[in-house]
Amino acid sequence: MTYCISDIHGCYDEFMQLLREIDFGPDDILYVLGDAVDRGRESIRCLQFVMETPNVIMLMGNHEKMMIDALLYNDEREYLDHWFGNGGKSTLLQFLELSGDDKVKVLEFLTTLPYLKEVEIGDQNYVLVHAGIDVGRVPKSMLSTNNVLPAQSLEDLVWIREKFLNRKALPKSIVIFGHTPTPHIDRKHVGKVWRDGKNKDKIGIDGGCVFGGSLLALRLDDMAEFSVPHR
């Protein structure tokens, strides 16, 4: 089975509970759509679990990008300030407790994270991304997955919100994303996956766990959803 989770944000206990809920095993595949770190109590522990589990594939989130920028360009204070302003201080303190070798492993892992993944389940193509995509980067006459994805900016893939949420996405693919908590998209979606009922081309899976919401998982094989509330 193939699963997607997003925006764990250091909520390690909820993450482990959700894996038990879906009965995650070695024959399954889990895609983590970014933001394993920051805000929560056990960011580095979440990140290390992902790193050590071969059937877990992680994508770049805006929080991983901020972490990389702050650690690699630490002579430029603006990167550190930006990261700290978005909940990165506790992650840095946990990172500093690691051995030198483990620090290097974490940085090497983060710098090689992909920004996008395409997954085929049956006849359906899914585009997995942290925040979303900007279809306005190509003319309407050229709208297709093959044309739109190469035109994306890395900034949009981890930060975009309204430009993605408020318009049609791809004509033959479904975009699965995190970044924007589902209750912020629709107040009725507390503890629930958000599905674009109008365009039927995007699905949001950030339940806002670290803010007191839920950690969500979506199984792509049958579109079943799973939820674990914040503890």
C-alpha positions as CSV (number, residue, x, y, z in Angstrom):
1,M,0.0,0.0,0.0
2,T,1.1,3.6,-0.6
3,Y,0.5,6.3,2.0
4,C,1.0,10.0,2.3
5,I,1.6,12.0,5.5
6,S,2.6,15.7,5.8
7,D,3.6,18.3,8.4
8,I,4.6,16.0,11.2
9,H,6.4,19.0,12.8
10,G,8.1,17.1,15.6
11,C,5.0,15.3,16.8
12,Y,6.8,12.0,17.1
13,D,4.3,10.2,19.4
14,E,1.4,11.0,17.0
15,F,3.6,10.0,14.1
16,M,4.2,6.5,15.6
17,Q,0.6,6.1,16.5
18,L,-0.5,7.0,13.0
19,L,1.9,4.3,11.6
20,R,0.3,1.8,13.9
21,E,-3.2,2.9,12.8
22,I,-2.3,2.2,9.1
23,D,-0.4,-1.0,10.1
24,F,2.6,0.3,8.2
25,G,4.9,-2.5,7.2
26,P,8.0,-3.2,5.1
27,D,6.0,-3.9,2.0
28,D,4.3,-0.5,2.2
29,I,5.6,2.9,0.9
30,L,5.1,6.1,2.9
31,Y,5.7,9.6,1.4
32,V,6.2,12.4,3.9
33,L,5.4,15.6,2.1
34,G,7.8,17.8,4.0
35,D,7.9,19.6,7.3
36,A,8.9,16.8,9.6
37,V,10.7,19.4,11.7
38,D,10.1,22.6,13.7
39,R,7.5,23.8,16.2
40,G,7.1,20.3,17.9
41,R,9.1,18.7,20.6
42,E,11.0,15.9,18.7
43,S,11.9,17.2,15.3
44,I,15.2,15.5,15.0
45,R,13.8,12.2,16.2
46,C,11.1,12.4,13.5
47,L,13.8,13.2,10.9
48,Q,16.0,10.4,12.0
49,F,13.2,7.9,11.8
50,V,12.5,8.9,8.3
51,M,16.2,8.7,7.4
52,E,16.6,5.2,8.9
53,T,13.4,3.7,7.3
54,P,14.1,2.6,3.7
55,N,10.5,2.6,2.6
56,V,9.8,6.1,3.7
57,I,10.4,8.8,1.1
58,M,10.5,12.4,2.2
59,L,10.0,15.6,0.1
60,M,11.3,19.0,0.8
61,G,9.1,21.3,2.9
62,N,9.5,25.0,3.7
63,H,10.7,24.2,7.2
64,E,13.5,21.8,5.9
65,K,14.5,24.6,3.4
66,M,14.7,27.1,6.2
67,M,16.7,24.7,8.3
68,I,19.2,24.1,5.5
69,D,19.6,27.8,4.7
70,A,20.1,28.7,8.4
71,L,22.7,25.9,9.0
72,L,24.6,26.2,5.7
73,Y,24.6,30.0,5.5
74,N,24.9,30.8,9.2
75,D,27.0,33.9,8.4
76,E,23.8,35.6,7.1
77,R,21.7,36.3,10.2
78,E,18.5,36.7,8.1
79,Y,18.3,33.0,7.5
80,L,18.5,32.1,11.2
81,D,16.0,34.8,12.1
82,H,13.6,33.5,9.5
83,W,13.9,30.0,10.8
84,F,13.6,31.0,14.5
85,G,10.5,33.0,13.6
86,N,8.9,29.9,12.2
87,G,9.6,27.6,15.2
88,G,13.1,26.5,14.4
89,K,14.9,27.2,17.7
90,S,14.0,23.9,19.3
91,T,15.1,22.0,16.2
92,L,18.5,23.8,16.3
93,L,18.9,22.9,20.0
94,Q,18.2,19.2,19.2
95,F,20.5,19.3,16.2
96,L,23.3,20.7,18.3
97,E,23.1,17.7,20.6
98,L,24.0,15.3,17.8
99,S,27.5,14.0,17.2
100,G,29.5,15.5,14.4
101,D,28.9,12.6,12.1
102,D,25.2,12.6,12.8
103,K,25.0,16.4,12.0
104,V,26.7,15.7,8.7
105,K,24.2,12.9,7.9
106,V,21.2,15.1,8.7
107,L,22.5,17.9,6.4
108,E,23.4,15.5,3.6
109,F,19.9,14.0,3.8
110,L,18.1,17.4,3.8
111,T,20.1,18.8,0.9
112,T,19.2,15.8,-1.3
113,L,15.4,15.9,-0.7
114,P,13.3,16.1,-3.8
115,Y,10.7,18.8,-4.2
116,L,8.2,16.8,-6.3
117,K,7.2,13.2,-6.8
118,E,4.8,11.6,-9.4
119,V,3.2,8.4,-8.4
120,E,1.0,6.2,-10.5
121,I,-1.7,4.1,-8.8
122,G,-3.8,2.2,-11.3
123,D,-4.8,4.6,-14.0
124,Q,-4.4,7.7,-11.8
125,N,-1.4,10.0,-11.7
126,Y,-0.7,11.8,-8.4
127,V,1.7,14.7,-8.0
128,L,3.1,14.9,-4.5
129,V,4.4,18.2,-3.2
130,H,4.7,20.1,0.0
131,A,2.7,23.3,-0.7
132,G,1.3,23.1,-4.2
133,I,2.1,24.3,-7.8
134,D,1.5,27.4,-9.9
135,V,-0.2,26.4,-13.1
136,G,0.0,30.1,-14.2
137,R,3.6,29.5,-15.2
138,V,2.5,28.1,-18.6
139,P,-0.2,29.2,-21.0
140,K,-3.6,27.7,-20.6
141,S,-3.2,26.0,-24.1
142,M,-0.2,24.1,-22.8
143,L,-1.7,22.9,-19.5
144,S,-0.5,19.4,-18.8
145,T,1.5,17.7,-16.1
146,N,4.5,17.3,-18.4
147,N,4.6,21.1,-19.2
148,V,3.6,22.5,-15.8
149,L,6.0,20.6,-13.4
150,P,9.3,21.6,-15.1
151,A,8.2,25.2,-15.0
152,Q,7.8,25.4,-11.3
153,S,10.0,27.5,-9.0
154,L,11.4,25.7,-5.9
155,E,10.0,28.6,-3.8
156,D,6.4,28.0,-4.9
157,L,6.7,24.2,-4.4
158,V,7.3,24.8,-0.6
159,W,5.5,28.1,0.0
160,I,2.6,28.7,-2.3
161,R,-0.9,28.9,-0.9
162,E,-3.8,31.0,-2.4
163,K,-2.6,30.9,-6.0
164,F,-2.7,27.2,-5.9
165,L,-5.8,26.7,-3.7
166,N,-8.0,29.1,-5.5
167,R,-7.7,27.8,-9.1
168,K,-7.8,24.6,-11.1
169,A,-4.6,22.6,-11.0
170,L,-3.6,19.9,-13.5
171,P,-6.1,18.5,-15.9
172,K,-5.3,14.8,-15.6
173,S,-3.3,14.6,-12.3
174,I,-4.4,15.0,-8.7
175,V,-2.0,17.1,-6.6
176,I,-1.6,15.9,-3.0
177,F,-0.1,18.5,-0.7
178,G,0.4,19.7,2.9
179,H,1.6,23.1,4.2
180,T,-1.9,24.7,4.6
181,P,-3.8,23.0,7.5
182,T,-7.1,21.6,6.2
183,P,-9.3,23.6,8.7
184,H,-7.7,26.8,7.3
185,I,-9.0,25.8,3.8
186,D,-12.4,24.7,5.1
187,R,-13.5,25.0,8.8
188,K,-15.5,21.8,8.4
189,H,-12.3,19.8,7.8
190,V,-11.1,19.5,11.4
191,G,-9.3,16.2,11.7
192,K,-10.1,15.4,8.1
193,V,-8.4,15.3,4.7
194,W,-9.5,18.1,2.4
195,R,-10.7,17.2,-1.1
196,D,-11.3,19.9,-3.7
197,G,-15.0,19.2,-4.4
198,K,-15.2,21.8,-7.1
199,N,-12.2,20.9,-9.3
200,K,-11.5,17.4,-8.0
201,D,-7.8,17.9,-8.7
202,K,-6.2,18.5,-5.3
203,I,-6.2,16.9,-1.9
204,G,-4.8,18.6,1.3
205,I,-3.5,16.3,4.1
206,D,-2.0,18.8,6.7
207,G,-4.3,18.3,9.7
208,G,-2.4,20.9,11.8
209,C,-1.3,18.4,14.4
210,V,1.3,20.7,16.0
211,F,-1.4,23.4,16.4
212,G,-3.7,21.1,18.3
213,G,-5.3,19.4,15.3
214,S,-4.6,16.0,13.9
215,L,-1.9,14.1,12.0
216,L,-3.5,12.7,8.8
217,A,-2.6,9.9,6.4
218,L,-4.1,9.2,3.0
219,R,-3.8,5.8,1.4
220,L,-3.6,6.2,-2.4
221,D,-4.7,2.7,-3.3
222,D,-8.3,3.3,-2.1
223,M,-8.3,7.0,-0.9
224,A,-8.9,5.9,2.7
225,E,-7.9,8.4,5.3
226,F,-6.6,8.0,8.8
227,S,-6.4,10.5,11.7
228,V,-4.6,10.7,15.0
229,P,-5.4,13.7,17.3
230,H,-2.8,15.9,18.9
231,R,-1.8,14.7,22.4
